């Protein structure tokens, strides 16, 4: 008759100690670790579920983007111009500085009505009001500054909606096709 050894905690006095020291051994080898393994698995599942629910909430947010270039009257890029995008409804303001080719961009912008202001040394301040940014519709607003003092302002209002030059997407209300 052959005797079999039990692999329980009672037959392996160090088994419980291994579990508590952070050593996780397959539950077939050390059955004393099973309750801890189940607890760890449950905590991991809850954490994963929480991350997935937060991730879906943040991905569900509708945003848009605005990009463009700032040039002088001759069409050359204005480097280092200050570009400010402000929403008076939500009292938010975002700022950017133009790059080497006069480009700027604002990503992940909530849709709404904005004011775009551009200032640069040696040029008049440019301001565009009532700039409509639509859901999932990237917009382009190119600016041509005029020479003059920074105390002078060129204000553009009620301009045609910004044109999407980035991709071919269109924002169509979903109720139209129901």
C-alpha positions in Angstrom: 0.0 0.0 0.0 1.3 3.3 -1.0 0.9 6.4 1.1 0.1 9.7 -0.5 1.1 13.0 1.0 -1.4 15.7 1.5 -0.4 19.0 0.1 -2.5 21.0 2.5 -1.2 23.7 4.9 -1.2 21.1 7.7 1.4 19.0 5.8 3.5 21.8 4.7 4.1 24.1 7.6 5.9 26.7 5.4 3.0 26.9 2.9 1.0 29.5 4.7 4.2 31.4 5.2 5.0 31.3 1.5 1.5 32.7 0.7 1.9 35.6 3.2 5.4 36.5 2.0 4.0 37.3 -1.4 5.0 34.1 -3.1 2.0 32.9 -5.2 2.3 29.3 -6.1 -0.2 27.4 -8.2 -3.2 26.4 -6.0 -2.6 22.7 -7.0 0.7 22.8 -5.2 -0.3 24.9 -2.2 -4.0 24.7 -1.5 -3.5 27.2 1.4 -3.0 29.9 -1.2 -6.5 29.4 -2.7 -8.4 32.0 -0.6 -5.7 34.6 -1.3 -5.7 33.8 -5.0 -9.4 34.2 -5.2 -9.2 37.4 -3.3 -6.5 38.8 -5.6 -8.5 37.7 -8.7 -11.6 39.4 -7.4 -9.7 42.6 -6.6 -8.1 42.5 -10.1 -11.5 42.0 -11.7 -13.0 45.0 -9.9 -10.1 47.2 -10.8 -10.3 46.2 -14.4 -14.0 46.9 -14.5 -13.5 50.3 -12.9 -10.8 51.2 -15.5 -13.0 50.0 -18.4 -16.0 52.0 -17.2 -13.9 55.2 -16.7 -12.3 54.6 -20.1 -15.6 54.3 -21.9 -16.9 57.5 -20.2 -13.9 59.5 -21.3 -13.9 58.1 -24.8 -17.6 59.0 -25.0 -16.9 62.7 -24.7 -17.5 64.6 -27.9 -14.7 66.9 -29.0 -13.3 68.7 -32.0 -10.1 70.4 -33.0 -8.9 73.7 -34.4 -5.7 74.2 -36.4 -4.4 76.8 -38.8 -1.4 79.0 -39.8 -0.6 82.6 -39.0 1.0 84.5 -41.9 2.0 88.1 -42.5 0.7 90.2 -45.5 3.2 88.7 -47.9 2.2 85.2 -46.9 5.3 84.3 -44.9 4.8 82.4 -41.6 4.8 84.4 -38.4 6.8 82.4 -35.8 6.1 82.8 -32.1 2.7 84.5 -32.4 0.4 84.0 -29.4 -2.9 82.3 -30.3 -5.7 82.2 -27.7 -9.0 80.2 -28.0 -11.6 81.3 -25.5 -15.1 80.1 -24.8 -17.2 82.7 -23.0 -20.0 80.2 -22.1 -17.7 77.8 -20.2 -15.2 80.5 -19.2 -12.3 78.5 -20.6 -9.3 79.7 -22.4 -6.5 77.8 -24.1 -3.3 79.3 -25.5 -0.7 78.2 -28.1 2.3 79.6 -29.8 2.9 79.3 -33.5 5.7 77.0 -34.7 8.4 77.4 -37.3 5.9 77.3 -40.2 3.4 79.6 -38.4 1.2 76.6 -37.5 -0.9 76.2 -34.3 -3.4 73.6 -33.1 -5.9 73.0 -30.4 -6.8 69.3 -29.9 -9.7 67.8 -27.8 -11.7 71.0 -27.7 -15.3 70.8 -26.5 -17.7 71.9 -29.2 -19.1 75.4 -28.9 -18.8 79.1 -29.9 -15.3 80.5 -29.4 -13.3 83.6 -29.8 -9.9 83.3 -31.5 -7.3 86.0 -30.8 -3.8 86.2 -32.3 -1.1 88.7 -31.3 2.5 89.1 -32.5 5.1 91.8 -32.2 4.9 94.4 -35.0 1.4 93.3 -36.1 -2.2 94.4 -35.2 -4.1 92.1 -32.9 -6.4 89.8 -34.8 -9.7 88.7 -33.2 -12.3 86.4 -34.6 -15.6 86.1 -32.8 -18.5 83.6 -33.1 -16.2 80.8 -34.3 -18.4 77.7 -34.3 -16.6 74.5 -33.5 -18.8 71.4 -34.2 -18.8 67.9 -32.8 -16.2 65.6 -34.4 -15.6 68.2 -37.2 -11.9 69.4 -37.3 -11.8 73.1 -38.2 -9.2 75.2 -39.8 -8.8 78.9 -39.2 -5.9 80.5 -41.1 -5.0 84.0 -40.0 -3.3 86.8 -42.0 -2.0 89.5 -39.7 -1.7 93.1 -40.8 1.3 95.3 -40.0 0.7 97.9 -37.3 0.9 98.5 -33.5 -0.2 95.8 -31.1 -2.7 98.3 -29.6 -4.7 98.2 -32.8 -7.1 95.4 -33.3 -8.6 93.8 -36.4 -11.9 92.2 -35.4 -13.6 89.7 -37.7 -17.2 88.6 -36.7 -19.9 86.6 -38.4 -17.4 84.9 -40.7 -18.4 81.8 -42.6 -18.1 78.7 -40.6 -14.6 77.2 -40.3 -13.9 74.8 -43.1 -12.7 71.2 -42.4 -9.5 70.8 -44.4 -8.3 67.9 -42.3 -10.6 65.0 -43.3 -13.8 64.3 -45.1 -16.1 63.8 -42.0 -19.4 65.6 -41.7 -21.5 66.3 -38.6 -25.0 65.3 -39.4 -27.7 65.2 -36.7 -28.7 61.6 -36.0 -32.4 62.6 -35.7 -32.5 63.4 -39.4 -32.3 59.7 -40.4 -34.7 58.2 -37.9 
